[in-house]
């Protein structure tokens, strides 16, 4: 599928010189007489290299033929993460670098999506929000129960985020996987 340069919005996958890239940032400059220049920062989804590219006018690019599979996160051995397709029971091994910060939002047994390019996993797609249990946080100072006052909390996956003062150890909270922000306390 062909893409025009104006389709290169943030998150779009396309192929450049046989390699799949994801658009990290996009900036379009409209020139006189209808021409335009698009400056993009792109990341190679296989090796993680980030490039700055400029495309002009009516250049065409090939969209990346990416497929998604619903998988279950099984475990990590520190170097690799292991996933299983819930329908076919096929297992996939994904390098920890590919998972990146997403590791802090996954628990064993969680359902996620694996993206594939040419039959190999290139990305782990997390849900927008995940419920995680608070394993450690300081108790709130009496009277400091305003939601504008925050404190650090360690979650069951080992990551630390800022939460409102009223959150207690053992609470289940919803966390935004795009930025690691506290969203709300989950009623259990």
BAFI-3210 file (N, C-alpha, C; in Angstrom, 3 decimals, decimal comma, padded with zeros to 6 digits):
// residues 188
n [1|2|3|4|5|6|7|8|9|10|11|12|13|14|15|16|17|18|19|20|21|22|23|24|25|26|27|28|29|30|31|32|33|34|35|36|37|38|39|40|41|42|43|44|45|46|47|48|49|50|51|52|53|54|55|56|57|58|59|60|61|62|63|64|65|66|67|68|69|70|71|72|73|74|75|76|77|78|79|80|81|82|83|84|85|86|87|88|89|90|91|92|93|94|95|96|97|98|99|100|101|102|103|104|105|106|107|108|109|110|111|112|113|114|115|116|117|118|119|120|121|122|123|124|125|126|127|128|129|130|131|132|133|134|135|136|137|138|139|140|141|142|143|144|145|146|147|148|149|150|151|152|153|154|155|156|157|158|159|160|161|162|163|164|165|166|167|168|169|170|171|172|173|174|175|176|177|178|179|180|181|182|183|184|185|186|187|188]
n.u [000,850|000,647|001,946|001,442|003,620|002,326|000,883|002,463|002,092|002,540|003,485|002,861|003,682|006,123|007,960|011,358|013,982|013,814|013,538|011,519|010,055|009,019|007,156|008,276|008,174|006,591|006,628|005,272|005,924|004,449|005,042|005,293|002,985|001,663|003,438|005,077|007,104|008,132|009,329|010,588|011,111|012,293|012,109|013,875|012,271|013,393|016,193|016,269|017,501|017,484|016,480|016,671|014,665|013,920|011,256|010,021|007,454|005,621|006,508|006,380|005,828|006,216|003,776|004,255|003,866|002,356|001,455|-000,749|-000,821|-002,727|-001,369|-000,140|001,719|004,325|006,825|010,003|013,493|015,345|017,049|015,490|012,009|009,131|006,385|003,052|000,931|-002,483|-004,336|-003,094|-001,094|001,539|004,862|006,769|009,889|011,214|013,548|014,778|015,442|013,705|011,263|011,662|010,776|008,248|008,273|007,877|005,174|003,984|002,669|003,171|001,123|-000,468|-002,427|-001,317|-000,431|001,462|003,399|004,151|006,598|007,415|007,201|008,611|008,751|008,303|007,433|005,960|002,748|001,120|-001,816|-003,749|-004,130|-003,183|-003,944|-002,275|-000,799|-000,020|002,964|004,641|004,545|004,912|003,082|000,358|000,710|-001,105|-003,919|-002,868|-004,412|-005,126|-005,591|-003,703|-001,259|001,540|003,218|005,867|005,354|005,948|005,357|003,878|005,358|007,808|008,369|008,485|006,217|004,625|002,011|-001,240|-001,509|-003,368|-003,270|-002,660|-000,461|-000,972|-003,212|-004,987|-004,188|-004,803|-002,678|-001,321|000,047|001,441|002,793|003,386|001,838|-000,203|-003,629|-006,143|-007,665|-008,425|-011,416|-011,695]
n.v [-001,165|002,131|005,137|008,600|011,394|013,034|011,345|010,473|010,451|010,612|007,493|005,954|003,188|002,370|001,314|001,705|001,512|-001,293|-001,797|-001,743|001,191|003,364|006,306|008,833|011,578|014,320|016,872|019,231|021,403|023,785|024,841|027,475|027,509|025,063|022,995|020,839|020,143|017,502|016,889|014,288|012,342|009,214|005,793|002,827|-000,186|-002,612|-002,519|-000,276|002,143|005,684|008,083|011,204|012,423|013,963|014,526|015,307|017,067|015,097|012,548|009,007|006,404|003,048|001,436|-000,364|-003,827|-005,006|-007,316|-008,188|-010,066|-011,516|-012,126|-013,870|-012,784|-014,635|-015,059|-013,611|-013,961|-012,173|-011,491|-012,035|-011,891|-013,899|-014,996|-016,209|-017,266|-017,176|-018,697|-020,516|-021,528|-021,153|-020,169|-017,203|-015,573|-012,624|-010,031|-008,220|-005,531|-004,765|-004,810|-002,875|-000,028|-000,945|-003,250|-002,666|-002,508|-004,922|-007,976|-011,419|-013,514|-011,509|-010,107|-009,028|-007,357|-008,605|-007,241|-008,069|-008,173|-009,311|-011,901|-011,821|-010,818|-007,381|-005,436|-004,763|-004,264|-002,530|-002,484|000,577|001,412|-000,085|-002,244|-002,140|-003,345|-001,574|-002,020|-000,834|002,153|005,300|006,106|008,422|011,731|012,836|014,697|015,427|014,721|015,604|015,503|016,793|016,623|014,613|011,408|008,955|005,661|002,195|-000,295|-003,552|-004,620|-003,554|-000,986|002,564|005,103|008,365|009,019|010,076|011,400|009,948|007,275|003,916|001,297|-001,805|-001,018|-001,150|000,244|002,194|002,580|004,701|003,523|004,889|007,039|006,474|007,524|007,938|007,050|006,375|005,063|001,656|000,030|-002,704]
n.w [000,000|-000,921|000,471|000,822|001,471|003,261|004,816|006,832|009,758|013,372|014,722|012,490|010,434|008,013|005,047|004,350|002,229|002,410|005,143|008,126|009,511|012,174|012,574|014,641|015,176|013,443|011,024|008,961|006,274|004,358|001,147|-001,333|-004,136|-003,715|-003,103|-000,683|002,209|004,217|007,350|009,226|012,157|012,494|013,576|013,382|013,538|013,960|014,618|016,222|015,560|015,245|012,897|011,112|008,582|005,441|003,325|000,081|-001,693|-003,896|-003,179|-002,805|-000,471|000,748|002,644|005,679|005,767|008,221|010,706|013,382|016,409|018,988|022,074|024,986|027,736|028,954|030,504|031,609|031,038|031,694|029,578|027,378|026,433|026,730|024,850|024,117|021,540|021,967|020,619|018,807|020,345|019,731|020,490|021,151|021,157|022,357|022,171|024,995|024,568|022,555|023,855|025,794|027,765|028,146|029,620|032,288|032,561|032,253|033,464|034,312|032,374|031,336|028,668|025,547|022,449|019,764|017,202|013,878|011,284|008,183|009,245|011,657|015,107|015,859|017,572|020,756|021,625|023,989|026,168|026,478|029,126|032,220|034,979|038,055|041,066|044,060|045,650|047,462|049,307|050,932|053,925|053,936|055,149|057,921|057,069|054,620|052,154|049,738|046,205|044,746|045,903|045,593|045,794|045,726|044,439|044,496|042,144|041,436|039,306|039,602|038,745|039,479|040,195|040,316|042,587|043,845|047,214|048,741|048,013|048,995|050,209|048,637|047,226|044,114|041,100|038,111|035,363|032,901|030,004|028,058|029,132|031,767|033,781|036,700|036,710|037,959|040,968|041,156|041,671|043,747]
ca.u [000,000|001,476|001,647|002,020|004,398|001,435|000,334|003,479|001,774|003,195|003,054|002,670|004,765|006,359|009,205|012,351|015,128|013,587|013,445|010,331|010,278|007,856|007,309|008,327|007,621|006,227|006,486|005,061|006,040|003,828|005,796|004,455|002,486|001,131|004,429|005,312|008,237|007,812|010,477|010,164|012,083|011,795|012,856|013,890|011,638|014,172|017,439|016,109|018,188|016,615|016,966|015,911|014,518|013,098|010,620|009,521|006,405|004,720|007,193|005,529|006,517|005,429|003,343|004,795|002,870|002,507|000,318|-000,825|-001,341|-002,995|-000,504|-000,070|003,085|004,604|007,876|011,243|014,696|016,287|017,559|014,387|010,645|008,482|004,960|002,381|-000,321|-003,505|-005,141|-002,286|-000,124|002,893|005,580|007,678|010,938|011,450|014,661|014,384|015,569|012,494|010,191|012,006|010,074|006,991|008,434|007,361|003,712|003,492|002,773|003,002|-000,272|-001,162|-002,680|-000,780|-000,369|002,774|003,358|005,108|006,977|008,094|007,190|009,357|008,172|009,010|006,928|004,960|001,724|000,465|-003,094|-003,539|-004,055|-003,074|-004,103|-001,114|-000,914|001,021|003,636|005,220|004,466|004,855|001,734|000,088|000,747|-002,490|-004,316|-002,395|-005,167|-005,479|-005,074|-002,631|000,000|001,896|004,332|006,289|004,833|006,536|004,295|004,215|006,319|009,094|008,506|008,066|005,518|004,029|000,582|-001,781|-001,174|-004,332|-003,023|-002,004|000,126|-002,016|-004,228|-004,870|-004,340|-004,706|-001,515|-001,271|001,286|002,164|003,644|003,633|001,098|-001,335|-004,922|-007,193|-007,673|-009,356|-012,235|-011,466]
ca.v [000,000|003,333|006,253|009,882|011,893|013,666|010,279|010,062|010,961|009,903|006,114|005,243|002,294|002,317|000,651|002,545|000,672|-002,665|-001,909|-001,072|002,340|003,978|007,754|009,292|012,935|014,719|018,313|019,536|022,805|024,008|025,819|028,137|026,734|023,748|021,992|020,766|019,360|016,832|016,455|013,266|011,573|007,843|004,798|001,493|-001,031|-003,831|-002,276|000,855|003,370|006,829|008,914|012,388|012,358|014,992|014,076|016,465|017,027|013,966|011,264|007,920|005,402|001,829|001,138|-001,639|-004,897|-005,449|-008,060|-008,231|-011,289|-011,444|-013,071|-013,797|-012,669|-015,783|-014,744|-013,043|-014,530|-011,067|-011,137|-012,164|-012,026|-015,012|-014,786|-017,339|-017,005|-017,852|-019,602|-021,582|-021,916|-020,917|-019,282|-016,239|-015,022|-011,242|-009,434|-007,227|-004,185|-004,504|-004,566|-001,569|000,413|-001,684|-004,323|-002,214|-002,509|-006,275|-009,034|-012,743|-013,835|-010,383|-010,159|-007,901|-007,670|-008,585|-006,846|-008,831|-007,712|-010,437|-013,091|-011,718|-009,816|-006,098|-004,494|-005,217|-003,224|-002,654|-001,780|001,992|001,486|-001,390|-002,221|-002,660|-003,226|-000,819|-002,907|-000,028|003,608|005,899|006,480|009,855|012,529|013,172|015,988|015,522|013,779|016,295|014,765|017,552|016,250|013,276|010,701|007,831|004,335|001,094|-001,188|-004,984|-004,963|-002,981|000,426|003,557|006,243|009,297|008,788|010,993|011,070|009,029|005,886|003,136|000,020|-002,810|-000,499|-001,463|001,507|002,151|003,342|004,984|002,916|005,765|007,988|006,032|008,371|007,416|007,468|006,303|003,865|000,675|-000,582|-004,145]
ca.w [000,000|-001,051|001,368|000,430|002,603|004,241|005,668|007,806|011,095|014,465|014,928|011,213|010,032|006,573|004,667|003,692|001,872|002,853|006,599|008,662|010,389|012,809|012,682|016,029|015,134|012,084|010,856|007,546|005,876|003,052|000,363|-002,329|-005,281|-003,361|-002,707|000,757|002,692|005,472|008,159|010,186|012,933|012,368|014,338|012,796|014,550|014,157|015,354|017,125|015,117|014,975|011,794|010,691|007,129|004,809|002,086|-000,652|-002,712|-004,096|-002,983|-002,310|000,342|000,927|004,006|006,157|005,880|009,604|011,235|014,844|017,022|020,418|022,757|026,439|028,242|029,805|031,485|031,088|031,663|031,845|028,258|026,433|026,929|026,054|024,639|023,470|020,844|022,763|019,786|018,208|021,378|019,248|021,400|020,530|022,011|021,943|022,887|025,999|023,997|021,781|024,821|026,364|028,970|028,269|030,603|033,572|032,561|031,969|034,467|033,702|032,114|030,699|027,227|024,787|021,021|019,129|015,799|013,075|009,952|007,524|010,099|012,917|016,007|015,821|018,563|021,723|021,746|025,291|026,295|026,841|030,587|032,863|036,436|038,778|042,515|044,752|046,611|048,525|049,272|052,267|054,362|053,802|056,370|058,276|056,520|053,232|051,322|048,495|045,043|044,109|046,547|045,125|046,419|044,894|044,774|043,740|041,691|041,458|038,256|039,967|038,361|040,457|039,589|041,277|042,812|044,847|048,603|049,369|047,594|050,046|049,830|048,418|046,302|042,697|040,376|036,656|034,915|031,470|029,510|027,135|029,851|033,131|034,723|037,474|036,165|038,966|041,806|040,608|042,737|043,715]
c.u [000,898|000,993|002,208|002,733|003,516|000,738|001,278|003,249|002,477|002,602|002,889|003,910|004,886|007,711|010,090|013,578|015,018|013,446|012,192|010,721|008,954|008,142|007,225|007,781|007,510|006,064|006,372|005,182|005,447|004,585|004,833|004,051|002,136|002,138|004,564|006,534|007,819|009,111|009,959|011,367|011,492|012,707|012,732|013,352|012,379|015,420|017,395|016,808|017,172|017,264|016,080|015,850|013,640|012,568|009,991|008,347|005,572|005,443|006,204|006,392|005,617|005,060|003,914|003,655|003,058|001,255|000,396|-001,343|-001,582|-002,172|-000,604|001,401|003,309|005,614|009,057|012,407|015,761|016,831|016,435|013,056|009,970|006,971|004,380|001,103|-001,397|-004,367|-004,322|-001,284|001,324|003,570|006,586|008,643|011,263|012,558|014,172|014,475|014,317|011,324|010,404|011,271|008,761|007,056|007,847|005,850|003,123|003,716|002,609|001,512|-001,048|-001,317|-002,145|-000,853|001,078|002,564|004,473|005,342|007,802|008,228|007,991|008,764|009,003|008,559|005,934|004,010|000,958|-000,932|-002,819|-003,366|-003,969|-003,290|-002,871|-001,286|000,271|001,650|004,331|004,965|004,415|003,401|001,574|000,204|-000,680|-002,821|-003,875|-003,138|-005,640|-004,891|-003,953|-001,268|000,318|003,074|004,701|005,654|005,537|005,407|004,799|005,212|007,691|009,268|008,003|007,410|005,028|002,526|000,076|-001,521|-002,114|-004,137|-002,228|-001,383|-001,001|-003,117|-003,930|-005,138|-004,232|-003,571|-001,565|000,069|002,060|003,115|003,909|002,889|-000,011|-002,621|-005,986|-007,004|-008,746|-010,102|-012,068|-012,578]
c.v [001,231|004,417|007,526|010,429|012,567|012,631|009,893|010,669|010,104|008,509|005,301|004,401|002,317|001,655|001,644|001,673|-000,734|-002,868|-001,187|000,038|002,810|005,473|008,146|010,720|013,374|016,231|018,605|021,034|022,932|025,132|026,485|027,185|025,294|022,689|021,939|019,900|018,762|016,397|015,464|012,735|010,167|006,883|003,450|000,535|-002,351|-003,553|-001,038|002,144|004,457|007,694|010,135|012,311|013,511|014,427|015,288|016,089|015,769|012,621|010,244|006,940|004,185|001,673|-000,207|-002,642|-005,555|-006,202|-008,066|-009,590|-011,026|-012,527|-012,867|-013,718|-013,803|-015,444|-014,094|-013,722|-013,447|-010,577|-011,105|-012,254|-013,105|-014,798|-016,021|-016,860|-017,825|-018,821|-020,785|-022,185|-021,816|-019,921|-018,423|-015,711|-013,633|-010,664|-008,331|-005,801|-003,790|-004,167|-003,201|-001,264|-000,323|-002,797|-003,940|-002,225|-003,893|-007,199|-010,364|-013,044|-012,724|-010,614|-008,880|-008,266|-007,621|-008,169|-007,581|-008,142|-008,828|-011,641|-012,985|-010,606|-008,533|-005,143|-005,183|-004,055|-003,462|-002,046|-000,331|002,156|000,083|-001,243|-002,848|-002,404|-002,447|-001,746|-002,135|001,444|004,096|006,160|007,989|010,531|012,948|014,581|016,178|014,528|014,432|015,507|015,531|017,238|014,819|012,718|009,555|006,540|003,313|000,121|-002,620|-005,404|-004,377|-001,527|001,328|004,709|007,166|009,044|009,843|010,477|010,038|007,565|005,164|001,869|-001,000|-002,338|-000,970|-000,165|001,274|003,088|003,481|004,478|003,830|006,704|007,619|006,836|007,595|007,925|007,496|005,054|002,945|000,042|-002,096|-004,813]
c.w [000,000|-000,101|000,756|001,658|003,652|005,126|006,807|009,186|012,149|014,627|013,659|010,910|008,508|006,318|003,928|003,474|002,476|004,355|007,099|009,641|010,958|012,917|014,158|016,124|013,680|012,044|009,371|007,320|004,484|002,355|-000,627|-003,443|-004,939|-002,988|-001,200|001,040|004,028|006,137|009,181|010,943|012,938|013,127|013,646|013,855|014,766|014,987|016,249|016,716|014,798|013,898|011,631|009,164|006,654|003,499|001,424|-001,550|-002,749|-004,006|-002,416|-001,517|000,450|002,389|004,405|006,296|007,243|010,020|012,760|015,286|018,494|021,093|024,264|026,832|029,223|030,903|030,789|031,791|031,850|030,510|027,232|027,162|026,096|026,046|023,968|022,799|021,541|021,949|019,284|019,201|020,901|020,187|020,646|021,576|021,473|022,812|023,821|025,466|023,224|022,711|025,493|027,654|029,186|029,302|031,956|033,674|032,308|033,162|033,736|033,569|031,426|029,202|026,586|023,309|020,568|017,681|015,069|011,744|009,344|008,459|011,387|013,782|015,978|016,919|019,495|021,939|023,047|025,248|026,722|028,350|031,151|034,368|037,092|040,265|043,075|045,792|047,717|048,271|050,708|052,625|054,212|055,155|056,659|057,783|055,076|052,348|050,033|047,323|044,349|044,723|046,117|045,905|045,490|045,389|043,893|043,411|041,581|040,383|038,537|039,571|039,482|039,723|040,701|041,348|043,800|046,264|049,225|048,971|048,679|049,455|049,711|047,487|044,884|041,948|038,874|036,230|033,395|030,935|028,567|027,867|031,315|034,183|035,426|036,834|037,243|039,824|041,236|041,779|042,640|044,382]
res [x|x|x|x|x|x|x|x|x|x|x|x|x|x|x|x|x|x|x|x|x|x|x|x|x|x|x|x|x|x|x|x|x|x|x|x|x|x|x|x|x|x|x|x|x|x|x|x|x|x|x|x|x|x|x|x|x|x|x|x|x|x|x|x|x|x|x|x|x|x|x|x|x|x|x|x|x|x|x|x|x|x|x|x|x|x|x|x|x|x|x|x|x|x|x|x|x|x|x|x|x|x|x|x|x|x|x|x|x|x|x|x|x|x|x|x|x|x|x|x|x|x|x|x|x|x|x|x|x|x|x|x|x|x|x|x|x|x|x|x|x|x|x|x|x|x|x|x|x|x|x|x|x|x|x|x|x|x|x|x|x|x|x|x|x|x|x|x|x|x|x|x|x|x|x|x|x|x|x|x|x|x|x|x|x|x|x|x]
***
